[in-house]
């Protein structure tokens, strides 16, 4: 007598795995499309999505005095190594510069330059706003709040996994 495969209703664990696979694949596709279409949205300003993220991080009121490299890398969830290359290109373009940290003269803070602020606040803002409207077409404000809630929940879980994985490396 051969065993037949159970349907998702008969095997809730398989249903959960199937949904997780679909969810993570859609997140992967969204990340790829964000990079592709987001870069096209700001290419007229000479920006990439990575530069857009850095400018967004540095333009927040609480970062007006700048951010340390480690702090900026943690905020963006990127390695310091990747951030260093990105910031070098942005510095060469005149968008950012580093200044001594008043609290610790050995450290430096990354800040937007006047040119970087101009690009962020005026040149790119309109393109980014159009991009957001197109990407979020059909989303109500309530949809956006719910999506943000679940993405934050997922991000928290992934950060916990990262912390566990890094703790494991330190122990070995």
GUPA-801781 format. One record per residue: residue in one letter; chain; x, y, z of N, C-alpha, C in turn. Coordinates in Angstrom, 3 decimals. Example, Ala and Ser with C-alpha at 12.3 -4.5 7.8 and 13.67 -1.06 7.14 Angstrom:
! GUPA-801781
PT   resn   chain        nxx        nyy        nzz       caxx       cayy       cazz        cxx        cyy        czz
PT      A       A     13.190     -5.690      7.800     12.300     -4.500      7.800     13.200     -3.300      7.800
PT      S       A     12.850     -2.250      7.080     13.670     -1.060      7.140     12.900      0.030      7.870
This chain:
! GUPA-801781
PT   resn   chain        nxx        nyy        nzz       caxx       cayy       cazz        cxx        cyy        czz
PT      X       A      0.851     -1.169      0.000      0.000      0.000      0.000      0.896      1.231      0.000
PT      X       A      0.714      2.109     -0.978      1.579      3.292     -1.085      0.992      4.442     -0.286
PT      X       A      1.900      5.204      0.266      1.472      6.387      1.018      1.277      7.525      0.033
PT      X       A      0.211      8.259      0.205     -0.011      9.432     -0.651      0.387     10.679      0.119
PT      X       A      0.805     11.685     -0.625      1.206     12.951      0.017     -0.006     13.597      0.653
PT      X       A      0.224     14.143      1.806     -0.861     14.819      2.509     -1.063     16.211      1.929
PT      X       A     -2.289     16.666      1.939     -2.591     18.021      1.485     -2.171     19.001      2.583
PT      X       A     -1.989     20.277      2.225     -1.610     21.263      3.243     -2.559     21.297      4.437
PT      X       A     -3.854     21.032      4.203     -4.802     21.020      5.326     -4.518     19.878      6.284
PT      X       A     -4.048     18.758      5.723     -3.747     17.594      6.555     -2.382     17.708      7.208
PT      X       A     -1.521     18.582      6.675     -0.164     18.737      7.196      0.135     20.235      7.389
PT      X       A     -0.279     20.782      8.525     -0.094     22.222      8.743      1.369     22.654      8.745
PT      X       A      2.284     21.752      9.119      3.711     22.116      9.078      4.166     22.363      7.648
PT      X       A      3.661     21.545      6.716      4.025     21.731      5.304      3.443     23.038      4.783
PT      X       A      2.234     23.367      5.187      1.615     24.622      4.776      2.459     25.801      5.253
PT      X       A      2.884     25.747      6.497      3.709     26.831      7.056      5.037     26.956      6.310
PT      X       A      5.653     25.826      5.988      6.904     25.841      5.226      6.675     26.411      3.830
PT      X       A      5.603     25.991      3.179      5.297     26.499      1.838      5.063     28.009      1.871
PT      X       A      4.326     28.472      2.861      4.079     29.916      2.983      5.368     30.674      3.275
PT      X       A      6.206     30.121      4.133      7.483     30.763      4.446      8.354     30.857      3.198
PT      X       A      8.398     29.784      2.409      9.169     29.817      1.162      8.657     30.896      0.230
PT      X       A      7.356     30.994      0.073      6.775     32.028     -0.795      7.069     33.423     -0.257
PT      X       A      6.931     33.607      1.053      7.175     34.903      1.669      8.621     35.348      1.458
PT      X       A      9.571     34.475      1.749     10.977     34.843      1.620     11.369     35.059      0.166
PT      X       A     10.798     34.294     -0.744     11.090     34.509     -2.154     10.534     35.860     -2.604
PT      X       A      9.354     36.222     -2.144      8.778     37.529     -2.502      9.602     38.666     -1.898
PT      X       A     10.105     38.493     -0.691     10.982     39.511     -0.103     12.258     39.652     -0.927
PT      X       A     12.813     38.536     -1.356     14.007     38.543     -2.193     13.730     39.283     -3.502
PT      X       A     12.602     38.981     -4.131     12.245     39.652     -5.372     12.031     41.150     -5.145
PT      X       A     11.362     41.498     -4.053     11.138     42.920     -3.745     12.461     43.651     -3.533
PT      X       A     13.396     43.030     -2.826     14.696     43.662     -2.600     15.418     43.881     -3.925
PT      X       A     15.358     42.902     -4.808     15.992     43.049     -6.117     15.315     44.144     -6.936
PT      X       A     14.002     44.192     -6.903     13.286     45.219     -7.659     13.489     46.604     -7.050
PT      X       A     13.600     46.685     -5.738     13.899     47.970     -5.101     15.240     48.486     -5.602
PT      X       A     16.227     47.612     -5.631     17.551     48.017     -6.108     17.482     48.466     -7.571
PT      X       A     16.829     47.662     -8.410     16.759     47.959     -9.844     15.933     49.216    -10.131
PT      X       A     14.706     49.245     -9.668     13.813     50.354    -10.003     14.104     51.599     -9.177
PT      X       A     14.561     51.401     -7.943     14.911     52.548     -7.104     16.111     53.295     -7.651
PT      X       A     17.110     52.539     -8.132     18.284     53.181     -8.721     17.895     53.956     -9.972
PT      X       A     17.011     53.384    -10.783     16.549     54.112    -11.978     15.790     55.379    -11.593
PT      X       A     15.074     55.328    -10.481     14.290     56.491    -10.041     15.175     57.677     -9.666
PT      X       A     16.397     57.398     -9.190     17.280     58.495     -8.755     18.543     58.615     -9.605
PT      X       A     18.583     57.920    -10.726     19.790     57.976    -11.553     20.029     59.362    -12.139
PT      X       A     18.978     60.138    -12.397     19.156     61.493    -12.934     19.903     62.381    -11.941
PT      X       A     19.808     62.052    -10.650     20.534     62.792     -9.622     21.910     62.171     -9.367
PT      X       A     22.252     61.128    -10.098     23.549     60.470     -9.944     23.638     59.607     -8.701
PT      X       A     22.490     59.127     -8.219     22.455     58.338     -6.986     22.137     56.877     -7.261
PT      X       A     22.471     56.040     -6.285     22.069     54.644     -6.254     21.172     54.459     -5.034
PT      X       A     20.537     53.304     -4.923     19.702     53.052     -3.743     20.535     53.035     -2.469
PT      X       A     21.790     52.589     -2.561     22.654     52.583     -1.383     22.954     54.017     -0.934
PT      X       A     23.252     54.893     -1.888     23.506     56.296     -1.557     22.239     56.958     -1.023
PT      X       A     21.111     56.610     -1.581     19.823     57.105     -1.128     19.631     56.724      0.341
PT      X       A     19.950     55.487      0.700     19.800     55.038      2.091     20.730     55.806      3.026
PT      X       A     21.981     56.025      2.604     22.927     56.780      3.430     22.424     58.208      3.625
PT      X       A     21.990     58.841      2.545     21.496     60.218      2.652     20.268     60.283      3.561
PT      X       A     19.392     59.304      3.428     18.218     59.264      4.299     18.601     59.127      5.761
PT      X       A     19.582     58.275      6.035     20.039     58.075      7.420     20.665     59.339      7.980
PT      X       A     21.476     60.020      7.160     22.189     61.215      7.634     21.320     62.470      7.645
PT      X       A     20.170     62.428      7.004     19.316     63.615      6.934     18.303     63.697      8.082
PT      X       A     18.248     62.685      8.917     17.295     62.701     10.027     17.701     63.773     11.038
PT      X       A     16.735     64.435     11.663     17.061     65.502     12.626     18.024     65.055     13.730
PT      X       A     17.888     63.819     14.201     18.741     63.343     15.290     20.176     63.066     14.847
PT      X       A     20.426     63.123     13.535     21.791     62.891     13.054     22.383     64.148     12.410
PT      X       A     21.850     65.304     12.748     22.308     66.557     12.145     23.801     66.785     12.372
PT      X       A     24.328     66.315     13.493     25.759     66.484     13.789     26.617     65.401     13.148
PT      X       A     25.952     64.403     12.527     26.661     63.317     11.871     26.526     62.015     12.633
PT      X       A     27.056     60.979     12.032     27.040     59.641     12.626     28.428     59.032     12.493
PT      X       A     28.834     58.286     13.514     30.071     57.525     13.424     29.906     56.399     12.423
PT      X       A     31.023     55.928     11.883     30.984     54.847     10.887     30.280     53.603     11.423
PT      X       A     30.650     53.185     12.630     30.029     51.993     13.208     28.546     52.171     13.414
PT      X       A     28.165     53.336     13.910     26.748     53.641     14.140     25.972     53.623     12.825
PT      X       A     26.542     54.232     11.785     25.882     54.271     10.479     25.777     52.861      9.894
PT      X       A     26.829     52.067     10.006     26.798     50.691      9.505     25.722     49.877     10.229
PT      X       A     25.642     50.027     11.547     24.609     49.294     12.314     23.207     49.749     11.913
PT      X       A     23.032     51.050     11.724     21.718     51.578     11.360     21.269     51.036     10.000
PT      X       A     22.202     50.992      9.047     21.882     50.525      7.701     21.943     49.006      7.563
PT      X       A     22.451     48.329      8.591     22.602     46.871      8.594     23.533     46.407      7.468
PT      X       A     24.664     47.104      7.338     25.688     46.739      6.359     27.019     46.604      7.084
PT      X       A     27.982     45.990      6.415     29.299     45.864      7.026     30.040     47.201      6.909
PT      X       A     30.953     47.422      7.827     31.788     48.629      7.764     32.596     48.646      6.476
PT      X       A     33.030     47.468      6.049     33.822     47.359      4.828     33.023     47.856      3.616
PT      X       A     31.780     47.393      3.475     30.943     47.842      2.358     30.628     49.324      2.471
PT      X       A     30.397     49.790      3.689     30.069     51.193      3.898     31.252     52.094      3.560
PT      X       A     32.467     51.659      3.863     33.657     52.466      3.590     33.775     52.796      2.106
PT      X       A     33.603     51.796      1.259     33.671     52.023     -0.190     32.578     52.947     -0.677
PT      X       A     31.386     52.741     -0.171     30.244     53.574     -0.545     30.477     55.029     -0.134
PT      X       A     30.946     55.225      1.095     31.193     56.590      1.567     32.333     57.256      0.804
PT      X       A     33.328     56.487      0.406     34.423     57.043     -0.398     33.890     57.595     -1.714
PT      X       A     33.007     56.841     -2.359     32.411     57.304     -3.615     31.533     58.533     -3.379
PT      X       A     30.796     58.542     -2.281     29.934     59.690     -1.977     30.762     60.921     -1.626
PT      X       A     31.887     60.708     -0.962     32.770     61.824     -0.624     33.379     62.402     -1.901
PT      X       A     33.788     61.537     -2.817     34.351     61.992     -4.095     33.320     62.786     -4.897
PT      X       A     32.037     62.418     -4.764     30.964     63.130     -5.459     30.579     64.424     -4.744
PT      X       A     31.098     64.615     -3.518     30.801     65.831     -2.768     29.538     65.772     -1.927
PT      X       A     28.985     64.565     -1.717     27.737     64.416     -0.965     27.944     64.318      0.543
PT      X       A     29.071     63.752      0.973     29.352     63.591      2.401     30.791     63.991      2.681
PT      X       A     31.060     64.235      3.942     32.428     64.446      4.421     32.477     63.980      5.861
PT      X       A     33.691     63.858      6.398     33.811     63.451      7.796     34.468     64.576      8.570
PT      X       A     34.047     64.701      9.808     34.556     65.749     10.700     34.942     65.092     12.023
PT      X       A     35.846     65.715     12.782     36.193     65.141     14.094     34.963     65.096     15.007
PT      X       A     34.855     64.025     15.753     33.774     63.882     16.734     34.101     64.769     17.929
PT      X       A     33.247     65.751     18.251     33.556     66.628     19.387     33.680     65.878     20.713
PT      X       A     33.002     64.733     20.828     33.053     63.950     22.065     34.306     63.085     22.151
PT      X       A     34.904     62.770     21.004     36.086     61.912     20.968     36.890     62.293     19.731
PT      X       A     37.897     63.103     19.904     38.674     63.651     18.786     39.346     62.561     17.936
PT      X       A     39.487     61.342     18.482     40.072     60.248     17.710     39.087     59.689     16.696
PT      X       A     37.818     59.936     16.912     36.773     59.412     16.025     36.300     60.497     15.065
PT      X       A     35.669     60.043     14.000     35.136     60.979     13.013     33.659     60.700     12.799
PT      X       A     32.934     61.743     12.463     31.507     61.648     12.167     31.291     61.912     10.682
PT      X       A     30.400     61.154     10.082     30.041     61.353      8.684     28.840     62.287      8.647
PT      X       A     28.916     63.291      7.803     27.836     64.268      7.652     27.528     64.474      6.175
PT      X       A     26.299     64.894      5.902     25.972     65.349      4.555     26.623     66.710      4.354
PT      X       A     27.161     66.960      3.182     27.669     68.287      2.843     26.474     69.142      2.412
PT      X       A     26.711     70.415      2.187     25.650     71.291      1.667     25.156     70.753      0.322
PT      X       A     26.097     70.280     -0.521     25.707     69.709     -1.812     24.873     68.442     -1.614
PT      X       A     25.251     67.604     -0.646     24.487     66.398     -0.351     23.088     66.728      0.149
PT      X       A     22.984     67.734      0.996     21.663     68.164      1.480     20.813     68.687      0.330
PT      X       A     21.426     69.436     -0.581     20.707     69.953     -1.757     20.160     68.802     -2.592
PT      X       A     21.021     67.835     -2.865     20.590     66.685     -3.663     19.459     65.952     -2.951
PT      X       A     19.622     65.700     -1.658     18.620     64.947     -0.907     17.299     65.700     -0.793
PT      X       A     17.346     66.940     -0.344     16.128     67.692     -0.025     15.409     68.234     -1.257
PT      X       A     16.140     68.508     -2.317     15.511     69.164     -3.454     15.559     68.331     -4.728
PT      X       A     16.742     67.905     -5.110     16.886     67.217     -6.390     16.264     65.821     -6.381
PT      X       A     16.546     65.032     -5.356     16.067     63.647     -5.314     14.690     63.507     -4.681
PT      X       A     14.291     64.448     -3.844     13.037     64.309     -3.089     11.826     64.083     -4.002
PT      X       A     11.758     64.821     -5.084     10.621     64.678     -5.993     10.627     63.299     -6.655
PT      X       A     11.791     62.865     -7.115     11.902     61.542     -7.756     11.559     60.433     -6.769
PT      X       A     12.052     60.564     -5.543     11.783     59.551     -4.516     10.294     59.538     -4.178
PT      X       A      9.693     60.707     -4.047      8.252     60.784     -3.772      7.427     60.117     -4.856
PT      X       A      7.789     60.356     -6.120      7.087     59.701     -7.243      7.273     58.186     -7.173
PT      X       A      8.494     57.773     -6.861      8.777     56.341     -6.769      7.921     55.699     -5.674
PT      X       A      7.880     56.331     -4.502      7.062     55.794     -3.406      5.601     55.664     -3.836
PT      X       A      5.073     56.697     -4.483      3.666     56.661     -4.909      3.413     55.522     -5.892
PT      X       A      4.335     55.332     -6.836      4.167     54.243     -7.803      4.298     52.877     -7.138
PT      X       A      5.294     52.720     -6.295      5.533     51.422     -5.652      4.416     51.060     -4.675
PT      X       A      3.802     52.070     -4.084      2.764     51.818     -3.080      1.352     52.022     -3.640
PT      X       A      1.248     52.027     -4.961     -0.058     52.154     -5.621     -1.004     51.075     -5.092
PT      X       A     -2.192     51.484     -4.709     -3.184     50.538     -4.205     -3.062     50.246     -2.721
PT      X       A     -2.041     50.785     -2.049     -1.892     50.611     -0.608     -2.608     51.757      0.100
PT      X       A     -3.479     51.417      1.022     -4.067     52.447      1.882     -3.058     52.778      2.980
PT      X       A     -3.304     53.843      3.697     -2.438     54.156      4.846     -2.450     53.004      5.831
PT      X       A     -3.616     52.405      6.023     -3.743     51.260      6.923     -2.906     50.077      6.422
PT      X       A     -2.923     49.833      5.112     -2.093     48.765      4.540     -0.615     49.017      4.842
PT      X       A     -0.189     50.267      4.685      1.218     50.597      4.928      1.590     50.403      6.390
PT      X       A      0.697     50.784      7.297      0.962     50.602      8.733      1.098     49.113      9.048
PT      X       A      0.212     48.302      8.511      0.264     46.856      8.761      1.524     46.230      8.139
PT      X       A      1.852     46.637      6.926      3.057     46.109      6.275      4.291     46.472      7.088
PT      X       A      4.368     47.719      7.513      5.498     48.160      8.324      5.579     47.368      9.628
PT      X       A      4.440     47.151     10.258      4.404     46.364     11.504      5.020     44.976     11.285
PT      X       A      4.584     44.285     10.234      5.074     42.931     10.002      6.528     42.910      9.550
PT      X       A      6.943     43.904      8.775      8.352     43.969      8.381      9.244     44.233      9.588
PT      X       A      8.808     45.089     10.488      9.585     45.345     11.718      9.669     44.093     12.584
PT      X       A      8.566     43.368     12.661      8.545     42.117     13.424      9.514     41.107     12.815
PT      X       A      9.503     40.989     11.492     10.412     40.087     10.789     11.859     40.536     10.978
PT      X       A     12.110     41.836     10.874     13.458     42.362     11.056     13.964     42.086     12.469
PT      X       A     13.128     42.262     13.464     13.531     41.953     14.846     13.921     40.482     14.982
PT      X       A     13.128     39.588     14.381     13.439     38.158     14.441     14.767     37.856     13.741
PT      X       A     14.993     38.507     12.599     16.241     38.278     11.868     17.441     38.838     12.633
PT      X       A     17.264     39.945     13.314     18.345     40.494     14.145     18.667     39.538     15.295
PT      X       A     17.650     38.913     15.851     17.881     37.937     16.922     18.661     36.735     16.392
PT      X       A     18.323     36.289     15.190     19.063     35.184     14.569     20.511     35.598     14.354
PT      X       A     20.719     36.810     13.845     22.071     37.318     13.599     22.878     37.350     14.899
PT      X       A     22.253     37.813     15.969     22.947     37.876     17.264     23.329     36.474     17.739
PT      X       A     22.431     35.509     17.568     22.728     34.128     17.954     23.865     33.562     17.112
PT      X       A     23.828     33.825     15.817     24.885     33.321     14.932     26.222     33.941     15.262
PT      X       A     26.233     35.224     15.556     27.488     35.893     15.913     27.988     35.440     17.281
PT      X       A     27.078     35.141     18.200     27.488     34.651     19.522     28.141     33.286     19.352
PT      X       A     27.627     32.490     18.457     28.193     31.174     18.191     29.602     31.267     17.637
PT      X       A     29.868     32.276     16.838     31.211     32.464     16.253     32.200     32.882     17.327
PT      X       A     31.741     33.709     18.269     32.615     34.189     19.337     33.007     33.064     20.278
PT      X       A     32.095     32.098     20.483     32.358     31.002     21.391     33.321     29.985     20.804
PT      X       A     33.323     29.862     19.467     34.176     28.834     18.857     35.542     29.350     18.510
